[in-house]
Amino acid sequence: MQEDWVINIEHASKSRFKQIRKNHDREYVACFNNLNKIKGLLKQGSKLLELNYNPAFFRSEGKGLFRIGDTGMKAAKALRLYVYPETETKILYILGSGTKETQRDDIALMQKIS
């Protein structure tokens, strides 16, 4: 087993991420900055359930799926980054991204993948 958490993007749609980044670049960057914060907290030994809503941008969506949001930027599109953390192997799988408007469909799809 590896010592540090690793990010895995093999399940993510690269074309979807390209589109999201093109349309919502600063929110996209904020989500990935928050992903790195979560990775750092996990590296320090924090447990996933302790992190639910703390920090506020990290939330469980059920069935092992978590959502990382952008941080409260003014006039921002509410963007979500969906991840599936596998605690035994210390792998954070990035499954996809979406907006508030696509949230319901995104969660259903991401739960099928995870």
Backbone as ProteinMPNN parsed JSONL, in Angstrom:
{"seq_chain_A": "MQEDWVINIEHASKSRFKQIRKNHDREYVACFNNLNKIKGLLKQGSKLLELNYNPAFFRSEGKGLFRIGDTGMKAAKALRLYVYPETETKILYILGSGTKETQRDDIALMQKIS", "coords_chain_A": {"N_chain_A": [[0.853, -1.187, 0.0], [0.466, 2.259, -0.756], [1.991, 5.194, 0.702], [1.171, 7.862, 0.536], [-1.675, 9.822, -0.525], [-3.02, 9.504, -3.799], [-3.995, 10.963, -6.882], [-6.346, 9.936, -9.267], [-7.354, 9.983, -12.581], [-8.578, 8.38, -14.459], [-11.274, 7.695, -14.904], [-12.574, 9.995, -15.569], [-14.164, 12.294, -17.825], [-12.385, 13.684, -20.271], [-13.063, 15.495, -22.282], [-15.33, 16.699, -21.233], [-14.237, 18.007, -18.995], [-12.567, 19.786, -20.323], [-14.446, 21.406, -21.611], [-15.823, 22.463, -19.361], [-13.736, 23.864, -18.137], [-13.161, 25.752, -20.102], [-15.516, 27.289, -20.101], [-15.834, 28.033, -17.415], [-13.451, 28.915, -15.993], [-12.168, 30.068, -13.613], [-13.681, 28.986, -11.525], [-13.253, 26.29, -11.985], [-10.473, 26.105, -11.478], [-10.552, 26.797, -8.759], [-11.956, 24.587, -7.691], [-10.093, 22.504, -8.117], [-7.994, 23.457, -6.572], [-9.21, 23.208, -4.087], [-9.5, 20.429, -4.067], [-6.828, 19.708, -3.745], [-6.472, 20.692, -1.172], [-8.132, 18.93, 0.284], [-6.792, 16.538, -0.241], [-4.416, 17.095, 1.135], [-5.401, 17.264, 3.791], [-6.258, 14.612, 4.142], [-3.806, 13.342, 3.922], [-2.653, 14.216, 6.265], [-3.975, 12.649, 8.017], [-6.684, 12.947, 8.511], [-10.039, 11.76, 8.683], [-12.445, 10.633, 6.273], [-15.234, 10.914, 6.911], [-15.072, 12.787, 8.935], [-14.481, 15.011, 7.506], [-16.762, 15.691, 6.096], [-18.678, 18.324, 5.147], [-16.842, 19.89, 6.459], [-13.997, 20.909, 5.541], [-16.305, 23.426, 4.283], [-16.738, 23.183, 1.534], [-16.646, 20.516, 0.904], [-18.471, 17.606, 0.542], [-20.501, 14.768, 1.255], [-22.127, 12.729, -1.117], [-23.368, 10.381, -0.922], [-23.15, 6.757, -1.147], [-20.357, 6.516, -1.154], [-19.45, 8.563, -2.744], [-18.156, 11.839, -3.15], [-18.46, 15.394, -3.158], [-16.715, 18.178, -4.308], [-16.715, 21.552, -4.022], [-16.45, 24.834, -5.585], [-15.029, 27.674, -3.953], [-16.825, 30.215, -2.226], [-17.056, 32.397, -4.498], [-17.648, 35.611, -5.876], [-20.252, 36.193, -8.209], [-20.042, 33.7, -9.455], [-20.263, 30.575, -11.195], [-21.831, 27.815, -9.811], [-19.848, 25.275, -9.353], [-19.046, 21.782, -9.373], [-16.898, 19.175, -8.348], [-16.571, 15.824, -8.664], [-15.601, 13.168, -6.627], [-14.237, 9.973, -5.756], [-13.081, 8.59, -3.015], [-10.829, 6.057, -2.203], [-10.099, 4.443, 0.537], [-8.443, 2.295, 1.427], [-6.456, 1.893, -0.552], [-5.593, 4.434, -0.819], [-6.365, 6.193, -2.905], [-7.65, 8.856, -4.726], [-10.206, 9.04, -6.753], [-11.044, 10.933, -9.496], [-14.077, 11.568, -10.797], [-15.778, 13.176, -12.3], [-17.252, 16.312, -13.349], [-19.456, 19.101, -12.868], [-22.254, 21.409, -12.978], [-24.464, 23.338, -10.847], [-26.94, 23.157, -12.074], [-26.813, 20.726, -13.446], [-26.522, 18.917, -11.483], [-28.175, 16.823, -10.273], [-28.382, 14.809, -12.298], [-25.656, 14.418, -12.712], [-24.779, 13.372, -10.21], [-26.201, 10.951, -10.099], [-25.057, 9.613, -12.316], [-22.324, 9.567, -11.537], [-22.436, 8.024, -9.216], [-23.014, 5.562, -10.284], [-20.644, 5.004, -11.59], [-18.809, 4.929, -9.493]], "CA_chain_A": [[0.0, 0.0, 0.0], [1.247, 3.485, -0.817], [1.942, 6.011, 1.907], [0.515, 9.14, 0.292], [-2.841, 9.788, -1.4], [-2.753, 9.749, -5.209], [-5.186, 11.331, -7.657], [-6.514, 9.116, -10.457], [-8.346, 10.62, -13.469], [-8.918, 7.466, -15.552], [-12.726, 7.607, -15.133], [-13.102, 11.323, -15.892], [-14.298, 12.655, -19.234], [-11.477, 14.798, -20.561], [-13.767, 16.498, -23.09], [-16.211, 17.451, -20.316], [-13.384, 18.911, -18.223], [-12.118, 20.848, -21.235], [-15.593, 22.31, -21.789], [-16.051, 23.158, -18.088], [-12.645, 24.821, -17.917], [-13.328, 26.832, -21.074], [-16.646, 28.132, -19.718], [-15.817, 28.433, -15.996], [-12.053, 28.679, -15.64], [-11.785, 30.357, -12.22], [-14.354, 28.013, -10.673], [-12.518, 25.043, -12.235], [-9.219, 26.213, -10.723], [-10.901, 26.761, -7.335], [-12.29, 23.195, -7.336], [-8.866, 21.715, -8.034], [-7.278, 23.932, -5.374], [-9.89, 22.573, -2.952], [-9.119, 19.018, -4.117], [-5.501, 19.613, -3.13], [-6.656, 20.882, 0.275], [-8.661, 17.666, 0.805], [-5.685, 15.582, -0.301], [-3.53, 17.442, 2.242], [-6.04, 16.869, 5.054], [-6.208, 13.154, 4.21], [-2.407, 12.993, 4.168], [-2.405, 14.495, 7.681], [-4.644, 11.638, 8.809], [-8.112, 13.203, 8.694], [-10.938, 10.724, 8.176], [-13.418, 11.179, 5.324], [-16.474, 11.338, 7.553], [-14.782, 14.003, 9.694], [-14.372, 16.117, 6.557], [-18.053, 16.005, 5.501], [-19.061, 19.712, 5.445], [-15.782, 20.601, 7.16], [-14.382, 22.24, 5.09], [-17.669, 23.578, 3.761], [-16.825, 22.838, 0.113], [-16.539, 19.058, 0.759], [-19.748, 17.04, 0.987], [-20.847, 13.417, 0.81], [-23.326, 12.592, -1.954], [-23.835, 9.018, -0.718], [-22.526, 5.633, -1.851], [-18.917, 6.722, -1.248], [-19.17, 9.681, -3.641], [-18.049, 13.144, -2.503], [-18.477, 16.56, -4.036], [-15.866, 19.297, -3.931], [-17.205, 22.75, -4.686], [-15.569, 25.992, -5.591], [-15.273, 28.453, -2.748], [-17.753, 31.309, -2.472], [-16.605, 33.52, -5.314], [-18.736, 36.461, -6.357], [-20.69, 36.013, -9.599], [-19.462, 32.447, -9.944], [-21.118, 29.428, -11.497], [-21.617, 26.795, -8.781], [-19.225, 24.121, -9.987], [-18.787, 20.649, -8.5], [-15.94, 18.169, -8.77], [-16.997, 14.594, -7.995], [-14.48, 12.279, -6.352], [-14.49, 8.744, -5.017], [-11.866, 8.232, -2.293], [-10.682, 4.659, -1.806], [-9.225, 4.6, 1.696], [-7.452, 1.223, 1.561], [-5.357, 2.106, -1.492], [-5.29, 5.871, -0.776], [-6.535, 6.761, -4.241], [-8.779, 9.761, -4.931], [-10.635, 8.969, -8.141], [-11.846, 12.038, -10.007], [-15.059, 10.936, -11.673], [-16.388, 14.114, -13.218], [-17.521, 17.681, -12.917], [-20.719, 19.632, -13.365], [-22.757, 22.641, -12.375], [-25.654, 23.185, -10.004], [-28.053, 22.769, -12.938], [-26.679, 19.333, -13.87], [-26.156, 18.178, -10.278], [-28.95, 15.585, -10.068], [-27.934, 13.821, -13.282], [-24.236, 14.151, -12.459], [-24.663, 12.5, -9.05], [-26.678, 9.609, -10.492], [-24.045, 9.024, -13.175], [-21.09, 9.344, -10.77], [-22.657, 6.904, -8.288], [-22.915, 4.335, -11.08], [-19.222, 4.798, -11.894], [-18.006, 4.673, -8.278]], "C_chain_A": [[0.891, 1.241, 0.0], [1.026, 4.339, 0.411], [1.13, 7.286, 1.723], [-0.69, 8.941, -0.637], [-2.433, 10.19, -2.818], [-4.069, 10.1, -5.891], [-5.192, 10.526, -8.947], [-7.639, 9.712, -11.305], [-8.867, 9.682, -14.56], [-10.409, 7.373, -15.857], [-13.348, 8.929, -15.58], [-13.15, 11.548, -17.398], [-13.442, 13.889, -19.514], [-12.158, 15.887, -21.375], [-14.698, 17.337, -22.217], [-15.395, 18.436, -19.487], [-12.887, 20.07, -19.079], [-13.222, 21.885, -21.424], [-15.842, 23.126, -20.517], [-14.982, 24.218, -17.875], [-12.774, 26.009, -18.864], [-14.411, 27.82, -20.618], [-16.565, 28.702, -18.302], [-14.418, 28.255, -15.403], [-11.742, 28.945, -14.165], [-12.456, 29.423, -11.23], [-13.658, 26.65, -10.773], [-11.223, 25.026, -11.414], [-9.497, 26.132, -9.228], [-11.234, 25.342, -6.878], [-11.028, 22.352, -7.192], [-7.966, 22.18, -6.892], [-7.889, 23.293, -4.125], [-9.612, 21.07, -2.907], [-7.76, 18.824, -3.446], [-5.561, 19.833, -1.624], [-7.17, 19.598, 0.928], [-7.56, 16.616, 0.828], [-4.712, 15.839, 0.854], [-4.099, 17.043, 3.589], [-6.025, 15.352, 5.232], [-4.784, 12.674, 4.512], [-2.044, 13.198, 5.641], [-3.122, 13.505, 8.595], [-6.111, 11.893, 9.087], [-8.916, 12.067, 8.076], [-11.99, 11.375, 7.281], [-14.677, 11.692, 6.008], [-16.273, 12.571, 8.431], [-14.771, 15.222, 8.778], [-15.711, 16.512, 5.94], [-18.55, 17.36, 6.028], [-17.977, 20.478, 6.193], [-14.462, 20.219, 6.526], [-15.721, 22.253, 4.34], [-17.805, 23.151, 2.298], [-16.791, 21.335, -0.137], [-17.787, 18.414, 1.344], [-19.955, 15.636, 0.432], [-22.125, 13.472, -0.016], [-23.872, 11.174, -1.865], [-23.089, 8.008, -1.568], [-21.031, 5.845, -2.086], [-18.49, 7.877, -2.131], [-19.122, 10.981, -2.836], [-17.999, 14.23, -3.563], [-17.544, 17.615, -3.459], [-16.367, 20.494, -4.724], [-16.139, 23.81, -4.792], [-15.857, 26.762, -4.312], [-16.041, 29.7, -3.123], [-17.216, 32.52, -3.213], [-17.815, 34.32, -5.777], [-18.977, 36.204, -7.84], [-20.103, 34.756, -10.22], [-20.554, 31.437, -10.257], [-20.816, 28.368, -10.443], [-21.142, 25.506, -9.447], [-18.95, 23.046, -8.951], [-17.782, 19.718, -9.167], [-16.269, 16.916, -7.978], [-15.818, 13.634, -7.853], [-14.961, 11.068, -5.56], [-13.186, 8.353, -4.329], [-11.883, 6.752, -1.895], [-9.628, 4.62, -0.69], [-8.154, 3.525, 1.81], [-6.229, 1.458, 0.677], [-4.877, 3.551, -1.512], [-5.285, 6.482, -2.176], [-7.785, 7.627, -4.246], [-9.116, 9.718, -6.422], [-11.459, 10.205, -8.48], [-12.78, 11.443, -11.044], [-15.669, 11.907, -12.671], [-16.601, 15.468, -12.593], [-18.851, 18.125, -13.504], [-21.109, 20.892, -12.631], [-23.975, 22.332, -11.51], [-26.833, 22.673, -10.845], [-27.999, 21.292, -13.338], [-26.446, 18.391, -12.689], [-26.88, 16.84, -10.13], [-28.484, 14.477, -11.025], [-26.479, 13.435, -13.059], [-24.061, 13.167, -11.307], [-25.089, 11.077, -9.397], [-25.633, 8.903, -11.367], [-22.787, 8.67, -12.394], [-21.252, 8.188, -9.773], [-22.617, 5.57, -9.023], [-21.457, 3.985, -11.366], [-18.459, 4.347, -10.66], [-18.209, 3.32, -7.674]], "O_chain_A": [[1.928, 1.277, 0.662], [0.0, 4.225, 1.082], [0.471, 7.741, 2.658], [-0.717, 8.005, -1.436], [-1.616, 11.09, -3.015], [-5.127, 9.593, -5.518], [-4.178, 10.439, -9.639], [-8.747, 9.924, -10.811], [-9.529, 10.137, -15.492], [-10.777, 7.004, -16.972], [-14.527, 8.971, -15.931], [-12.299, 11.063, -18.144], [-13.742, 14.99, -19.052], [-11.873, 17.07, -21.19], [-14.841, 18.54, -22.433], [-15.814, 19.578, -19.294], [-12.799, 21.204, -18.608], [-12.967, 23.089, -21.4], [-16.049, 24.337, -20.586], [-15.287, 25.343, -17.479], [-12.523, 27.148, -18.469], [-14.242, 29.034, -20.735], [-17.163, 29.74, -18.019], [-14.237, 27.527, -14.427], [-11.104, 28.11, -13.524], [-11.87, 29.096, -10.198], [-13.496, 25.95, -9.774], [-10.923, 24.041, -10.738], [-8.758, 25.47, -8.499], [-10.833, 24.938, -5.786], [-10.908, 21.572, -6.248], [-7.249, 21.369, -6.306], [-7.168, 22.886, -3.215], [-9.5, 20.497, -1.823], [-7.57, 17.886, -2.672], [-4.789, 19.231, -0.877], [-6.701, 19.217, 2.001], [-7.415, 15.886, 1.809], [-4.237, 14.893, 1.482], [-3.371, 16.538, 4.444], [-5.807, 14.857, 6.337], [-4.587, 11.72, 5.264], [-1.235, 12.456, 6.198], [-2.909, 13.513, 9.807], [-6.733, 11.132, 9.827], [-8.516, 11.487, 7.066], [-12.379, 12.522, 7.499], [-15.137, 12.794, 5.709], [-17.22, 13.327, 8.647], [-15.025, 16.34, 9.227], [-15.799, 17.569, 5.315], [-18.809, 17.508, 7.222], [-18.194, 21.641, 6.534], [-13.852, 19.246, 6.969], [-16.189, 21.23, 3.84], [-18.901, 22.79, 1.872], [-16.897, 20.911, -1.288], [-18.125, 18.645, 2.505], [-19.624, 15.356, -0.72], [-23.079, 14.166, 0.335], [-24.746, 10.799, -2.647], [-22.476, 8.356, -2.577], [-20.496, 5.403, -3.102], [-17.297, 8.149, -2.26], [-19.948, 11.199, -1.949], [-17.561, 14.017, -4.693], [-17.583, 17.906, -2.263], [-16.435, 20.452, -5.952], [-15.073, 23.713, -4.185], [-16.865, 26.499, -3.656], [-15.911, 30.189, -4.245], [-16.951, 33.557, -2.605], [-18.879, 33.758, -6.037], [-18.041, 36.022, -8.619], [-19.711, 34.759, -11.387], [-21.627, 31.45, -9.654], [-19.649, 28.056, -10.208], [-21.928, 24.755, -10.023], [-18.657, 23.347, -7.794], [-17.811, 19.504, -10.379], [-16.249, 16.94, -6.747], [-15.129, 13.328, -8.826], [-15.937, 11.126, -4.812], [-12.277, 7.839, -4.98], [-12.856, 6.27, -1.315], [-8.43, 4.748, -0.943], [-7.045, 3.823, 2.254], [-5.096, 1.245, 1.11], [-3.87, 3.864, -2.148], [-4.351, 7.178, -2.574], [-8.854, 7.187, -3.822], [-8.401, 10.288, -7.246], [-12.46, 10.487, -7.821], [-12.337, 10.882, -12.046], [-16.04, 11.506, -13.774], [-16.187, 15.732, -11.465], [-19.309, 17.589, -14.512], [-20.379, 21.379, -11.768], [-24.445, 21.196, -11.46], [-27.625, 21.854, -10.379], [-29.043, 20.676, -13.548], [-26.202, 17.2, -12.882], [-26.234, 15.821, -9.882], [-28.226, 13.35, -10.602], [-26.11, 12.269, -13.2], [-23.277, 12.225, -11.415], [-24.415, 10.114, -9.03], [-25.361, 7.719, -11.17], [-22.238, 7.583, -12.571], [-20.296, 7.455, -9.52], [-22.227, 4.556, -8.444], [-21.084, 2.812, -11.383], [-17.575, 3.495, -10.746], [-17.591, 2.999, -6.659]]}, "name": "protein", "num_of_chains": 1, "seq": "MQEDWVINIEHASKSRFKQIRKNHDREYVACFNNLNKIKGLLKQGSKLLELNYNPAFFRSEGKGLFRIGDTGMKAAKALRLYVYPETETKILYILGSGTKETQRDDIALMQKIS"}
